Amino acid sequence: MASTIYFGSFVVNKQVFYKSTHSYALVNLKPLLPGHVLVCPYRVVSRIKELTAEEASDFFLTVQKVSNVIERTYDGHSMNIAIQDGPLAGQSVPHVHCHIIPRRLNDLPNVDDIYRMLNSSNADIELSFSQLKGLNSGLLSPEIPDSLRMPRTEQEMAREAQMLQSKFSTEKL
């Protein structure tokens, strides 16, 4: 397992709450809804087809394990599990990642709004990471355009990661 963990070119160690042999889960810089997390392989590759069979198996088993914990932790009734495989599919960071988003009744005006939000959230990911230090978090309302939502601070993300890590008490990090 890697000692320094990257999401694309960004170091994300403090955001990581779960580690497996080939994958990890991290809290999101700008979650679309409470509990929105990502699962990534350690090896930085931009497309699913670039994963080895062992990496792909571990990645999808990690998605399954993390989504079960996220659904329970955030009292979800359903889950959005989404992969944008390449830039034409809306991938914002050239590193395979799966969005895991717990859903609740009436969390958005229209159930499918999450897809619009997911696509619009990709536009300024580089800017969001560069603005991370020193910014206060804003309200995470679906009414606020992504360009106006503030990224969370490192401290906020670290607190959520620690809380989620405790949900995997039988796992070694």
PyMOL commands that place a pseudoatom at each C-alpha (Angstrom):
pseudoatom trace, name=CA, resn=MET, resi=1, chain=A, elem=C, hetatm=0, pos=[0.000, 0.000, 0.000]
pseudoatom trace, name=CA, resn=ALA, resi=2, chain=A, elem=C, hetatm=0, pos=[1.146, 3.499, -0.775]
pseudoatom trace, name=CA, resn=SER, resi=3, chain=A, elem=C, hetatm=0, pos=[2.395, 5.786, 1.996]
pseudoatom trace, name=CA, resn=THR, resi=4, chain=A, elem=C, hetatm=0, pos=[1.515, 8.959, 0.094]
pseudoatom trace, name=CA, resn=ILE, resi=5, chain=A, elem=C, hetatm=0, pos=[-1.894, 8.616, -1.472]
pseudoatom trace, name=CA, resn=TYR, resi=6, chain=A, elem=C, hetatm=0, pos=[-2.779, 10.542, -4.610]
pseudoatom trace, name=CA, resn=PHE, resi=7, chain=A, elem=C, hetatm=0, pos=[-6.065, 11.401, -6.269]
pseudoatom trace, name=CA, resn=GLY, resi=8, chain=A, elem=C, hetatm=0, pos=[-4.699, 12.341, -9.668]
pseudoatom trace, name=CA, resn=SER, resi=9, chain=A, elem=C, hetatm=0, pos=[-1.897, 14.757, -8.763]
pseudoatom trace, name=CA, resn=PHE, resi=10, chain=A, elem=C, hetatm=0, pos=[-3.402, 15.735, -5.382]
pseudoatom trace, name=CA, resn=VAL, resi=11, chain=A, elem=C, hetatm=0, pos=[-2.152, 14.296, -2.079]
pseudoatom trace, name=CA, resn=VAL, resi=12, chain=A, elem=C, hetatm=0, pos=[-5.240, 13.150, -0.132]
pseudoatom trace, name=CA, resn=ASN, resi=13, chain=A, elem=C, hetatm=0, pos=[-3.898, 11.192, 2.862]
pseudoatom trace, name=CA, resn=LYS, resi=14, chain=A, elem=C, hetatm=0, pos=[-5.981, 13.089, 5.461]
pseudoatom trace, name=CA, resn=GLN, resi=15, chain=A, elem=C, hetatm=0, pos=[-9.177, 12.472, 3.460]
pseudoatom trace, name=CA, resn=VAL, resi=16, chain=A, elem=C, hetatm=0, pos=[-8.724, 8.689, 3.314]
pseudoatom trace, name=CA, resn=PHE, resi=17, chain=A, elem=C, hetatm=0, pos=[-10.896, 6.605, 5.645]
pseudoatom trace, name=CA, resn=TYR, resi=18, chain=A, elem=C, hetatm=0, pos=[-10.583, 3.105, 4.187]
pseudoatom trace, name=CA, resn=LYS, resi=19, chain=A, elem=C, hetatm=0, pos=[-7.742, 1.184, 2.547]
pseudoatom trace, name=CA, resn=SER, resi=20, chain=A, elem=C, hetatm=0, pos=[-7.673, -2.195, 0.842]
pseudoatom trace, name=CA, resn=THR, resi=21, chain=A, elem=C, hetatm=0, pos=[-4.872, -3.921, -1.044]
pseudoatom trace, name=CA, resn=HIS, resi=22, chain=A, elem=C, hetatm=0, pos=[-5.280, -1.938, -4.276]
pseudoatom trace, name=CA, resn=SER, resi=23, chain=A, elem=C, hetatm=0, pos=[-7.905, 0.732, -3.475]
pseudoatom trace, name=CA, resn=TYR, resi=24, chain=A, elem=C, hetatm=0, pos=[-8.887, 3.394, -0.985]
pseudoatom trace, name=CA, resn=ALA, resi=25, chain=A, elem=C, hetatm=0, pos=[-11.916, 5.481, -0.068]
pseudoatom trace, name=CA, resn=LEU, resi=26, chain=A, elem=C, hetatm=0, pos=[-11.822, 9.184, 0.691]
pseudoatom trace, name=CA, resn=VAL, resi=27, chain=A, elem=C, hetatm=0, pos=[-14.220, 11.910, 1.710]
pseudoatom trace, name=CA, resn=ASN, resi=28, chain=A, elem=C, hetatm=0, pos=[-15.139, 14.404, -0.970]
pseudoatom trace, name=CA, resn=LEU, resi=29, chain=A, elem=C, hetatm=0, pos=[-13.826, 17.959, -1.195]
pseudoatom trace, name=CA, resn=LYS, resi=30, chain=A, elem=C, hetatm=0, pos=[-17.215, 19.266, -2.327]
pseudoatom trace, name=CA, resn=PRO, resi=31, chain=A, elem=C, hetatm=0, pos=[-19.848, 16.612, -1.562]
pseudoatom trace, name=CA, resn=LEU, resi=32, chain=A, elem=C, hetatm=0, pos=[-23.058, 16.935, -3.532]
pseudoatom trace, name=CA, resn=LEU, resi=33, chain=A, elem=C, hetatm=0, pos=[-25.052, 15.448, -0.652]
pseudoatom trace, name=CA, resn=PRO, resi=34, chain=A, elem=C, hetatm=0, pos=[-24.010, 14.407, 2.873]
pseudoatom trace, name=CA, resn=GLY, resi=35, chain=A, elem=C, hetatm=0, pos=[-21.991, 11.185, 2.730]
pseudoatom trace, name=CA, resn=HIS, resi=36, chain=A, elem=C, hetatm=0, pos=[-20.753, 11.639, -0.860]
pseudoatom trace, name=CA, resn=VAL, resi=37, chain=A, elem=C, hetatm=0, pos=[-17.406, 9.801, -0.967]
pseudoatom trace, name=CA, resn=LEU, resi=38, chain=A, elem=C, hetatm=0, pos=[-15.050, 8.428, -3.617]
pseudoatom trace, name=CA, resn=VAL, resi=39, chain=A, elem=C, hetatm=0, pos=[-13.297, 5.091, -4.108]
pseudoatom trace, name=CA, resn=CYS, resi=40, chain=A, elem=C, hetatm=0, pos=[-10.077, 5.042, -6.169]
pseudoatom trace, name=CA, resn=PRO, resi=41, chain=A, elem=C, hetatm=0, pos=[-7.332, 2.579, -7.028]
pseudoatom trace, name=CA, resn=TYR, resi=42, chain=A, elem=C, hetatm=0, pos=[-3.920, 3.475, -5.581]
pseudoatom trace, name=CA, resn=ARG, resi=43, chain=A, elem=C, hetatm=0, pos=[-2.375, 3.309, -9.026]
pseudoatom trace, name=CA, resn=VAL, resi=44, chain=A, elem=C, hetatm=0, pos=[-3.257, 6.437, -10.954]
pseudoatom trace, name=CA, resn=VAL, resi=45, chain=A, elem=C, hetatm=0, pos=[-4.883, 5.361, -14.216]
pseudoatom trace, name=CA, resn=SER, resi=46, chain=A, elem=C, hetatm=0, pos=[-7.508, 7.325, -16.082]
pseudoatom trace, name=CA, resn=ARG, resi=47, chain=A, elem=C, hetatm=0, pos=[-9.709, 4.500, -17.404]
pseudoatom trace, name=CA, resn=ILE, resi=48, chain=A, elem=C, hetatm=0, pos=[-11.259, 1.338, -15.966]
pseudoatom trace, name=CA, resn=LYS, resi=49, chain=A, elem=C, hetatm=0, pos=[-9.784, -0.681, -18.839]
pseudoatom trace, name=CA, resn=GLU, resi=50, chain=A, elem=C, hetatm=0, pos=[-6.285, 0.173, -17.573]
pseudoatom trace, name=CA, resn=LEU, resi=51, chain=A, elem=C, hetatm=0, pos=[-6.809, -1.639, -14.256]
pseudoatom trace, name=CA, resn=THR, resi=52, chain=A, elem=C, hetatm=0, pos=[-5.399, -5.128, -13.899]
pseudoatom trace, name=CA, resn=ALA, resi=53, chain=A, elem=C, hetatm=0, pos=[-7.902, -7.889, -13.111]
pseudoatom trace, name=CA, resn=GLU, resi=54, chain=A, elem=C, hetatm=0, pos=[-6.706, -7.922, -9.500]
pseudoatom trace, name=CA, resn=GLU, resi=55, chain=A, elem=C, hetatm=0, pos=[-7.028, -4.114, -9.196]
pseudoatom trace, name=CA, resn=ALA, resi=56, chain=A, elem=C, hetatm=0, pos=[-10.505, -4.132, -10.780]
pseudoatom trace, name=CA, resn=SER, resi=57, chain=A, elem=C, hetatm=0, pos=[-11.730, -6.879, -8.479]
pseudoatom trace, name=CA, resn=ASP, resi=58, chain=A, elem=C, hetatm=0, pos=[-10.394, -5.094, -5.404]
pseudoatom trace, name=CA, resn=PHE, resi=59, chain=A, elem=C, hetatm=0, pos=[-11.802, -1.753, -6.623]
pseudoatom trace, name=CA, resn=PHE, resi=60, chain=A, elem=C, hetatm=0, pos=[-15.353, -3.054, -7.067]
pseudoatom trace, name=CA, resn=LEU, resi=61, chain=A, elem=C, hetatm=0, pos=[-15.273, -5.043, -3.817]
pseudoatom trace, name=CA, resn=THR, resi=62, chain=A, elem=C, hetatm=0, pos=[-14.152, -1.840, -2.079]
pseudoatom trace, name=CA, resn=VAL, resi=63, chain=A, elem=C, hetatm=0, pos=[-17.018, 0.090, -3.715]
pseudoatom trace, name=CA, resn=GLN, resi=64, chain=A, elem=C, hetatm=0, pos=[-19.440, -2.537, -2.396]
pseudoatom trace, name=CA, resn=LYS, resi=65, chain=A, elem=C, hetatm=0, pos=[-17.996, -2.536, 1.128]
pseudoatom trace, name=CA, resn=VAL, resi=66, chain=A, elem=C, hetatm=0, pos=[-17.780, 1.258, 1.390]
pseudoatom trace, name=CA, resn=SER, resi=67, chain=A, elem=C, hetatm=0, pos=[-21.267, 1.802, -0.041]
pseudoatom trace, name=CA, resn=ASN, resi=68, chain=A, elem=C, hetatm=0, pos=[-22.756, -0.530, 2.592]
pseudoatom trace, name=CA, resn=VAL, resi=69, chain=A, elem=C, hetatm=0, pos=[-21.125, 1.453, 5.400]
pseudoatom trace, name=CA, resn=ILE, resi=70, chain=A, elem=C, hetatm=0, pos=[-21.998, 4.834, 3.864]
pseudoatom trace, name=CA, resn=GLU, resi=71, chain=A, elem=C, hetatm=0, pos=[-25.647, 3.857, 3.412]
pseudoatom trace, name=CA, resn=ARG, resi=72, chain=A, elem=C, hetatm=0, pos=[-25.932, 2.829, 7.078]
pseudoatom trace, name=CA, resn=THR, resi=73, chain=A, elem=C, hetatm=0, pos=[-23.932, 5.779, 8.405]
pseudoatom trace, name=CA, resn=TYR, resi=74, chain=A, elem=C, hetatm=0, pos=[-25.900, 8.432, 6.499]
pseudoatom trace, name=CA, resn=ASP, resi=75, chain=A, elem=C, hetatm=0, pos=[-29.266, 6.671, 6.840]
pseudoatom trace, name=CA, resn=GLY, resi=76, chain=A, elem=C, hetatm=0, pos=[-29.591, 6.260, 3.088]
pseudoatom trace, name=CA, resn=HIS, resi=77, chain=A, elem=C, hetatm=0, pos=[-32.570, 4.594, 1.471]
pseudoatom trace, name=CA, resn=SER, resi=78, chain=A, elem=C, hetatm=0, pos=[-30.836, 4.091, -1.884]
pseudoatom trace, name=CA, resn=MET, resi=79, chain=A, elem=C, hetatm=0, pos=[-27.425, 4.799, -3.401]
pseudoatom trace, name=CA, resn=ASN, resi=80, chain=A, elem=C, hetatm=0, pos=[-26.020, 6.492, -6.468]
pseudoatom trace, name=CA, resn=ILE, resi=81, chain=A, elem=C, hetatm=0, pos=[-22.857, 4.683, -7.517]
pseudoatom trace, name=CA, resn=ALA, resi=82, chain=A, elem=C, hetatm=0, pos=[-21.316, 6.396, -10.535]
pseudoatom trace, name=CA, resn=ILE, resi=83, chain=A, elem=C, hetatm=0, pos=[-18.125, 6.177, -12.557]
pseudoatom trace, name=CA, resn=GLN, resi=84, chain=A, elem=C, hetatm=0, pos=[-17.301, 8.724, -15.236]
pseudoatom trace, name=CA, resn=ASP, resi=85, chain=A, elem=C, hetatm=0, pos=[-14.824, 6.723, -17.317]
pseudoatom trace, name=CA, resn=GLY, resi=86, chain=A, elem=C, hetatm=0, pos=[-12.833, 9.293, -19.306]
pseudoatom trace, name=CA, resn=PRO, resi=87, chain=A, elem=C, hetatm=0, pos=[-13.127, 13.021, -20.041]
pseudoatom trace, name=CA, resn=LEU, resi=88, chain=A, elem=C, hetatm=0, pos=[-15.989, 12.683, -22.535]
pseudoatom trace, name=CA, resn=ALA, resi=89, chain=A, elem=C, hetatm=0, pos=[-17.975, 10.946, -19.797]
pseudoatom trace, name=CA, resn=GLY, resi=90, chain=A, elem=C, hetatm=0, pos=[-17.427, 13.922, -17.472]
pseudoatom trace, name=CA, resn=GLN, resi=91, chain=A, elem=C, hetatm=0, pos=[-14.363, 12.655, -15.587]
pseudoatom trace, name=CA, resn=SER, resi=92, chain=A, elem=C, hetatm=0, pos=[-12.761, 15.692, -13.927]
pseudoatom trace, name=CA, resn=VAL, resi=93, chain=A, elem=C, hetatm=0, pos=[-9.558, 14.142, -12.560]
pseudoatom trace, name=CA, resn=PRO, resi=94, chain=A, elem=C, hetatm=0, pos=[-7.729, 11.643, -14.814]
pseudoatom trace, name=CA, resn=HIS, resi=95, chain=A, elem=C, hetatm=0, pos=[-7.774, 8.955, -12.123]
pseudoatom trace, name=CA, resn=VAL, resi=96, chain=A, elem=C, hetatm=0, pos=[-10.416, 6.214, -12.014]
pseudoatom trace, name=CA, resn=HIS, resi=97, chain=A, elem=C, hetatm=0, pos=[-12.864, 6.981, -9.223]
pseudoatom trace, name=CA, resn=CYS, resi=98, chain=A, elem=C, hetatm=0, pos=[-16.325, 5.902, -8.192]
pseudoatom trace, name=CA, resn=HIS, resi=99, chain=A, elem=C, hetatm=0, pos=[-18.762, 8.347, -6.614]
pseudoatom trace, name=CA, resn=ILE, resi=100, chain=A, elem=C, hetatm=0, pos=[-20.809, 6.838, -3.787]
pseudoatom trace, name=CA, resn=ILE, resi=101, chain=A, elem=C, hetatm=0, pos=[-23.741, 9.035, -2.803]
pseudoatom trace, name=CA, resn=PRO, resi=102, chain=A, elem=C, hetatm=0, pos=[-26.367, 7.990, -0.247]
pseudoatom trace, name=CA, resn=ARG, resi=103, chain=A, elem=C, hetatm=0, pos=[-29.893, 9.045, -1.184]
pseudoatom trace, name=CA, resn=ARG, resi=104, chain=A, elem=C, hetatm=0, pos=[-32.892, 9.831, 0.970]
pseudoatom trace, name=CA, resn=LEU, resi=105, chain=A, elem=C, hetatm=0, pos=[-36.497, 10.613, 0.185]
pseudoatom trace, name=CA, resn=ASN, resi=106, chain=A, elem=C, hetatm=0, pos=[-36.844, 14.227, -1.003]
pseudoatom trace, name=CA, resn=ASP, resi=107, chain=A, elem=C, hetatm=0, pos=[-33.111, 14.982, -0.729]
pseudoatom trace, name=CA, resn=LEU, resi=108, chain=A, elem=C, hetatm=0, pos=[-33.371, 16.729, -4.124]
pseudoatom trace, name=CA, resn=PRO, resi=109, chain=A, elem=C, hetatm=0, pos=[-36.346, 18.258, -5.941]
pseudoatom trace, name=CA, resn=ASN, resi=110, chain=A, elem=C, hetatm=0, pos=[-36.001, 15.613, -8.686]
pseudoatom trace, name=CA, resn=VAL, resi=111, chain=A, elem=C, hetatm=0, pos=[-34.290, 12.262, -8.160]
pseudoatom trace, name=CA, resn=ASP, resi=112, chain=A, elem=C, hetatm=0, pos=[-32.213, 12.603, -11.345]
pseudoatom trace, name=CA, resn=ASP, resi=113, chain=A, elem=C, hetatm=0, pos=[-30.884, 16.076, -10.422]
pseudoatom trace, name=CA, resn=ILE, resi=114, chain=A, elem=C, hetatm=0, pos=[-27.866, 14.273, -8.967]
pseudoatom trace, name=CA, resn=TYR, resi=115, chain=A, elem=C, hetatm=0, pos=[-26.594, 13.555, -12.485]
pseudoatom trace, name=CA, resn=ARG, resi=116, chain=A, elem=C, hetatm=0, pos=[-26.726, 17.212, -13.484]
pseudoatom trace, name=CA, resn=MET, resi=117, chain=A, elem=C, hetatm=0, pos=[-24.980, 18.110, -10.222]
pseudoatom trace, name=CA, resn=LEU, resi=118, chain=A, elem=C, hetatm=0, pos=[-22.348, 15.423, -10.753]
pseudoatom trace, name=CA, resn=ASN, resi=119, chain=A, elem=C, hetatm=0, pos=[-21.539, 16.723, -14.218]
pseudoatom trace, name=CA, resn=SER, resi=120, chain=A, elem=C, hetatm=0, pos=[-21.481, 20.388, -13.206]
pseudoatom trace, name=CA, resn=SER, resi=121, chain=A, elem=C, hetatm=0, pos=[-19.304, 19.686, -10.174]
pseudoatom trace, name=CA, resn=ASN, resi=122, chain=A, elem=C, hetatm=0, pos=[-16.440, 18.608, -12.424]
pseudoatom trace, name=CA, resn=ALA, resi=123, chain=A, elem=C, hetatm=0, pos=[-15.861, 21.984, -14.034]
pseudoatom trace, name=CA, resn=ASP, resi=124, chain=A, elem=C, hetatm=0, pos=[-13.805, 23.591, -11.299]
pseudoatom trace, name=CA, resn=ILE, resi=125, chain=A, elem=C, hetatm=0, pos=[-12.178, 20.678, -9.430]
pseudoatom trace, name=CA, resn=GLU, resi=126, chain=A, elem=C, hetatm=0, pos=[-8.662, 21.986, -10.086]
pseudoatom trace, name=CA, resn=LEU, resi=127, chain=A, elem=C, hetatm=0, pos=[-9.629, 25.428, -8.767]
pseudoatom trace, name=CA, resn=SER, resi=128, chain=A, elem=C, hetatm=0, pos=[-11.330, 23.885, -5.749]
pseudoatom trace, name=CA, resn=PHE, resi=129, chain=A, elem=C, hetatm=0, pos=[-8.253, 21.910, -4.757]
pseudoatom trace, name=CA, resn=SER, resi=130, chain=A, elem=C, hetatm=0, pos=[-6.029, 24.945, -5.192]
pseudoatom trace, name=CA, resn=GLN, resi=131, chain=A, elem=C, hetatm=0, pos=[-8.351, 27.044, -2.999]
pseudoatom trace, name=CA, resn=LEU, resi=132, chain=A, elem=C, hetatm=0, pos=[-8.615, 24.407, -0.280]
pseudoatom trace, name=CA, resn=LYS, resi=133, chain=A, elem=C, hetatm=0, pos=[-6.390, 25.991, 2.342]
pseudoatom trace, name=CA, resn=GLY, resi=134, chain=A, elem=C, hetatm=0, pos=[-7.947, 28.792, 4.326]
pseudoatom trace, name=CA, resn=LEU, resi=135, chain=A, elem=C, hetatm=0, pos=[-11.488, 28.532, 2.995]
pseudoatom trace, name=CA, resn=ASN, resi=136, chain=A, elem=C, hetatm=0, pos=[-14.560, 27.993, 5.116]
pseudoatom trace, name=CA, resn=SER, resi=137, chain=A, elem=C, hetatm=0, pos=[-17.148, 25.531, 3.939]
pseudoatom trace, name=CA, resn=GLY, resi=138, chain=A, elem=C, hetatm=0, pos=[-20.379, 26.807, 2.461]
pseudoatom trace, name=CA, resn=LEU, resi=139, chain=A, elem=C, hetatm=0, pos=[-23.820, 25.303, 2.616]
pseudoatom trace, name=CA, resn=LEU, resi=140, chain=A, elem=C, hetatm=0, pos=[-24.141, 22.151, 0.580]
pseudoatom trace, name=CA, resn=SER, resi=141, chain=A, elem=C, hetatm=0, pos=[-27.501, 22.926, -0.923]
pseudoatom trace, name=CA, resn=PRO, resi=142, chain=A, elem=C, hetatm=0, pos=[-28.499, 21.629, -4.340]
pseudoatom trace, name=CA, resn=GLU, resi=143, chain=A, elem=C, hetatm=0, pos=[-29.811, 25.149, -5.009]
pseudoatom trace, name=CA, resn=ILE, resi=144, chain=A, elem=C, hetatm=0, pos=[-26.268, 26.564, -4.953]
pseudoatom trace, name=CA, resn=PRO, resi=145, chain=A, elem=C, hetatm=0, pos=[-24.394, 26.219, -8.266]
pseudoatom trace, name=CA, resn=ASP, resi=146, chain=A, elem=C, hetatm=0, pos=[-21.177, 24.242, -7.919]
pseudoatom trace, name=CA, resn=SER, resi=147, chain=A, elem=C, hetatm=0, pos=[-19.126, 27.274, -8.897]
pseudoatom trace, name=CA, resn=LEU, resi=148, chain=A, elem=C, hetatm=0, pos=[-20.398, 29.028, -5.750]
pseudoatom trace, name=CA, resn=ARG, resi=149, chain=A, elem=C, hetatm=0, pos=[-20.034, 26.068, -3.360]
pseudoatom trace, name=CA, resn=MET, resi=150, chain=A, elem=C, hetatm=0, pos=[-16.913, 26.397, -1.276]
pseudoatom trace, name=CA, resn=PRO, resi=151, chain=A, elem=C, hetatm=0, pos=[-14.590, 23.417, -0.834]
pseudoatom trace, name=CA, resn=ARG, resi=152, chain=A, elem=C, hetatm=0, pos=[-14.379, 22.031, 2.681]
pseudoatom trace, name=CA, resn=THR, resi=153, chain=A, elem=C, hetatm=0, pos=[-11.305, 22.650, 4.779]
pseudoatom trace, name=CA, resn=GLU, resi=154, chain=A, elem=C, hetatm=0, pos=[-8.689, 19.969, 5.420]
pseudoatom trace, name=CA, resn=GLN, resi=155, chain=A, elem=C, hetatm=0, pos=[-9.843, 19.894, 9.061]
pseudoatom trace, name=CA, resn=GLU, resi=156, chain=A, elem=C, hetatm=0, pos=[-13.483, 19.281, 8.103]
pseudoatom trace, name=CA, resn=MET, resi=157, chain=A, elem=C, hetatm=0, pos=[-12.531, 16.480, 5.757]
pseudoatom trace, name=CA, resn=ALA, resi=158, chain=A, elem=C, hetatm=0, pos=[-10.144, 14.934, 8.306]
pseudoatom trace, name=CA, resn=ARG, resi=159, chain=A, elem=C, hetatm=0, pos=[-12.917, 14.909, 10.944]
pseudoatom trace, name=CA, resn=GLU, resi=160, chain=A, elem=C, hetatm=0, pos=[-15.324, 13.152, 8.593]
pseudoatom trace, name=CA, resn=ALA, resi=161, chain=A, elem=C, hetatm=0, pos=[-12.615, 10.688, 7.528]
pseudoatom trace, name=CA, resn=GLN, resi=162, chain=A, elem=C, hetatm=0, pos=[-11.876, 9.827, 11.178]
pseudoatom trace, name=CA, resn=MET, resi=163, chain=A, elem=C, hetatm=0, pos=[-15.571, 9.301, 11.896]
pseudoatom trace, name=CA, resn=LEU, resi=164, chain=A, elem=C, hetatm=0, pos=[-15.951, 7.036, 8.858]
pseudoatom trace, name=CA, resn=GLN, resi=165, chain=A, elem=C, hetatm=0, pos=[-12.739, 5.177, 9.642]
pseudoatom trace, name=CA, resn=SER, resi=166, chain=A, elem=C, hetatm=0, pos=[-14.247, 4.206, 13.000]
pseudoatom trace, name=CA, resn=LYS, resi=167, chain=A, elem=C, hetatm=0, pos=[-17.114, 2.490, 11.122]
pseudoatom trace, name=CA, resn=PHE, resi=168, chain=A, elem=C, hetatm=0, pos=[-14.564, 0.045, 9.717]
pseudoatom trace, name=CA, resn=SER, resi=169, chain=A, elem=C, hetatm=0, pos=[-13.327, -0.949, 13.184]
pseudoatom trace, name=CA, resn=THR, resi=170, chain=A, elem=C, hetatm=0, pos=[-12.508, -4.498, 12.157]
pseudoatom trace, name=CA, resn=GLU, resi=171, chain=A, elem=C, hetatm=0, pos=[-10.427, -3.299, 9.236]
pseudoatom trace, name=CA, resn=LYS, resi=172, chain=A, elem=C, hetatm=0, pos=[-6.793, -2.212, 9.388]
pseudoatom trace, name=CA, resn=LEU, resi=173, chain=A, elem=C, hetatm=0, pos=[-5.919, 1.147, 7.928]
for i in range(1, 173): cmd.bond("trace and resi %d" % i, "trace and resi %d" % (i + 1))
show_as sticks, trace
zoom trace
